[in-house]
Amino acid sequence: MKDISRNLTMLCDFYELTMAGGYFRSGIGDRIAYFDLFYRDNPDGGGYAVVAGLEQIVDYIRNLHFTEEDIAFLRGKGCFDEPFLDYLRSFRFTGDMWAVPEGTFVFPGEPLITVRAPAIQAQFIETYLLMIVNHESLIATKAARITRAAKGRAVSEFGSRRAQGADAAILGARAFIGGCSSTACTLSDEVFGVPAGGTMAHSWVQMFDSELDAFRTYCEIYPHNATLLIDTYNVLDSGLPHAIAAFDEVLRPRGITSCAIRIDSGDITYLTQKIRARLDEAGWQTCKIVVSNSMDEYIIRELIRQGACIDAFGVGERLITAKSDPVFGGVYKLCAVEAPDGTIIPKIKISENVSKITTPHFKKVYRLRGRDTGKAEADLICLHDETVDDSQPLEIFDPQNTWKRKVLTDFTAEELLVPVFRGGELVYSLPTLPEIRAHFEAECDGMWEEVRRFTNPHNYYVDLSQKLWDIKQAMLNSRTH
């Protein structure tokens, strides 16, 4: 993999530096703190999200360091003393981190990442962790929705030119994790191995004296990758007849039957039905039809419902920007600190807005699956030292409406958070992108259809163990914080 690692240490909110300086001067900079990264609402009113971005976080943490230029800049701000600036010269991450593997289906309120580290370090990495998880999880989730709507048809990510900058385009193409088959972004292929593909734009056709010359020339140069864009002038009267002629003249004599046409405008359902009939009549039953033009999951679903004859979709701006709901909303909150004797002291954030009340303590998350179906029934957030025995019945309950209870008897319990760093050292073997994609596909199979539907999805339960619920309620009742 091509190395594009950069020192992004200074990519932080300034308050992370002022707090770090304050922790240092107050003598609590080395106090062990626990932070959870989680989100509050599913994008697009859906039933789930797909977590992504861990690979970039690992690269960031392994490269954390302040240069002399960084320190000189901070000195010039006039608010940091020399002992603190000297401390930054040897700054590195020495803590522990647990994370949910990329490609996993996740739900509001449960920790996606938990950090245990000296307070300065744990606080300092907040911005980058949120930036990466928020962006990549948002795009991966959108990709999952779009590829679900496509019902097995290939979806290519076409969004680089509409992305908010280079990083958004390159990292957004990792939406491959959420089910896309390819990308138009060449650098994402070079860096991550996301298959890049593409053929022509309208300008190719316009550069030639005739549309037929343009198509014939392209087929001669790229006979095994002949996808012709047929809507430069007129799809049915010009583009399609010329495409068929080029295929007949160039490909058929060579025994090549694999080819495609693409349209990027017009009445997609009507045009693709007419195109399919004429291609079949001309003996090009193997020619695939690709469509693009501001696609999203709702348009794709409606096109298929209408009987459009489509083999693959190119999806651009509405995927790469998650246009319909462009903010993931992940947050990073303190949930505990350690006393000098190692005792873990839970911390809670209380708010009049119930959704902003945090769940205290150092925690773990179990996914509970029906042993007979393999489908996920609920997630259970527990204290870090609790163990779920899946050989025994387990009663779970809704944390808000505690009278809603269910006893699971034939189930498996799987921990979602896996160790990533211990003592600042990487202990997690980063999977390849195809491995993450395979994990995502297994996750899809392990979720009920009701959770994945677009309209009124089933409310997947994320419950608290009795011990954790009791601690949270005691802290709320005593207003301890």
MOKARA-V635689 format. One record per backbone hydrogen bond with DSSP energy under -1.0 kcal/mol. CO is the residue of the C=O (numbers start at 0). NH is the residue of the N-H. E is the energy in kcal/mol with one decimal. If there is no record, write none. Layout:
BEGIN
co: {CO:CO}
nh: {NH:NH}
e: {E:E}
END
This chain:
BEGIN
co: {5:7:9:12:13:14:15:16:17:18:19:20:21:22:22:27:28:30:31:32:33:33:34:35:36:36:37:38:41:42:48:50:52:53:54:55:56:57:58:60:66:67:68:69:70:71:74:80:81:82:83:86:87:94:95:96:96:97:98:100:103:105:106:111:112:113:114:115:116:117:118:119:120:122:124:125:126:127:128:129:130:131:132:133:134:135:136:137:138:139:140:141:142:143:144:145:147:149:153:154:155:156:158:159:162:164:165:166:167:168:170:171:172:173:174:174:175:181:182:184:185:186:187:187:188:194:200:201:202:204:209:210:211:212:213:214:215:216:217:221:224:225:227:233:233:234:237:238:239:240:241:242:243:244:245:246:250:250:251:258:259:260:261:262:265:266:267:268:269:270:271:272:273:274:275:276:277:278:279:283:287:288:288:289:290:295:296:297:298:299:300:301:302:303:307:310:311:312:314:315:315:316:321:330:332:334:334:335:336:338:342:344:348:352:353:361:363:364:365:366:367:367:368:369:374:377:378:379:380:381:382:388:393:395:400:402:403:405:407:409:411:413:417:419:420:421:424:431:432:433:434:435:436:437:438:439:440:441:443:445:447:448:449:457:460:462:464:465:466:467:468:469:470:471:472:473:474}
nh: {7:10:11:15:17:18:19:20:21:22:23:24:25:27:28:30:119:118:337:116:334:335:114:332:111:112:330:108:44:45:105:102:56:57:58:59:60:61:62:63:70:71:72:73:74:75:77:84:85:86:87:89:90:423:115:419:420:113:417:103:50:48:109:99:36:97:34:95:32:121:122:123:124:125:128:129:130:131:132:133:134:135:136:137:138:139:140:141:142:143:144:145:146:147:148:149:150:152:312:180:314:183:161:162:164:168:169:170:171:172:173:174:175:176:177:179:178:156:196:188:189:190:191:193:192:182:203:205:206:207:213:214:215:216:217:218:219:220:221:224:226:259:261:237:238:239:241:242:243:244:245:246:247:248:249:251:253:255:254:287:227:289:229:291:267:270:271:272:273:274:275:276:277:278:279:280:281:283:282:286:260:310:311:262:313:299:300:301:302:303:304:305:307:306:309:153:290:155:157:318:319:320:324:37:35:346:360:33:344:341:338:336:357:355:356:383:381:415:379:413:376:377:411:373:369:367:462:365:464:363:385:391:407:405:403:404:397:395:393:370:368:366:98:426:96:424:421:435:436:437:438:439:440:441:442:443:444:445:446:375:450:452:457:459:378:380:468:469:470:471:472:473:474:475:476:477:479}
e: {-1.1:-2.1:-2.0:-1.8:-2.2:-2.7:-1.5:-2.8:-2.2:-3.4:-2.4:-2.3:-2.0:-1.9:-1.1:-1.5:-1.9:-2.2:-2.3:-2.1:-3.0:-1.3:-2.7:-2.6:-3.5:-1.3:-3.5:-2.9:-1.2:-2.1:-2.8:-3.0:-1.7:-2.5:-1.9:-2.3:-2.7:-2.2:-1.0:-1.1:-2.3:-2.5:-2.2:-2.4:-2.5:-1.8:-1.5:-2.1:-2.8:-1.8:-1.8:-1.2:-1.4:-2.9:-2.6:-3.3:-1.4:-2.6:-2.8:-1.4:-2.2:-1.7:-1.4:-2.5:-2.9:-2.6:-2.3:-3.9:-2.9:-2.7:-2.5:-2.0:-1.4:-1.4:-2.1:-2.4:-2.8:-2.5:-2.5:-2.7:-1.8:-2.6:-2.0:-1.2:-2.1:-2.6:-2.3:-2.1:-2.6:-2.1:-2.0:-2.5:-2.9:-1.7:-2.1:-1.5:-1.3:-1.4:-2.8:-2.9:-2.9:-2.0:-2.1:-1.3:-1.9:-1.7:-2.8:-2.8:-1.4:-1.3:-1.6:-1.8:-1.5:-2.8:-1.8:-1.0:-1.9:-2.7:-2.3:-1.1:-2.1:-2.9:-2.2:-1.3:-1.2:-2.5:-1.1:-2.2:-1.6:-1.1:-2.0:-2.4:-3.1:-2.6:-2.0:-2.4:-1.8:-2.1:-3.1:-1.8:-1.3:-2.3:-2.6:-1.7:-3.3:-3.1:-2.2:-2.1:-2.6:-2.2:-2.3:-2.6:-2.6:-2.6:-2.7:-2.6:-1.0:-2.1:-1.8:-2.3:-2.2:-2.8:-2.1:-1.7:-1.2:-2.9:-2.7:-1.9:-2.0:-3.0:-2.6:-1.8:-2.2:-2.8:-2.3:-2.1:-1.9:-3.1:-1.4:-1.3:-2.4:-2.8:-1.5:-2.0:-2.6:-2.6:-2.2:-2.0:-2.7:-2.2:-2.2:-2.1:-2.4:-1.2:-1.1:-1.1:-2.0:-3.0:-3.3:-1.7:-2.5:-1.6:-1.9:-2.1:-2.7:-2.5:-3.0:-3.0:-3.5:-2.6:-3.0:-2.0:-1.8:-2.2:-1.7:-2.2:-2.7:-2.9:-2.7:-2.2:-3.4:-1.3:-2.3:-3.0:-2.6:-2.9:-2.9:-2.8:-2.5:-2.0:-2.0:-1.6:-3.3:-2.5:-2.5:-1.0:-2.1:-3.0:-2.6:-2.6:-2.3:-3.0:-2.3:-3.0:-2.2:-2.0:-2.5:-2.3:-2.8:-2.4:-2.1:-2.6:-2.3:-2.1:-2.2:-2.3:-1.9:-1.3:-1.5:-3.0:-1.2:-1.0:-2.7:-1.1:-2.6:-3.3:-2.8:-2.4:-2.0:-2.4:-2.6:-2.3:-2.1:-2.3:-2.8:-1.9:-1.5}
END
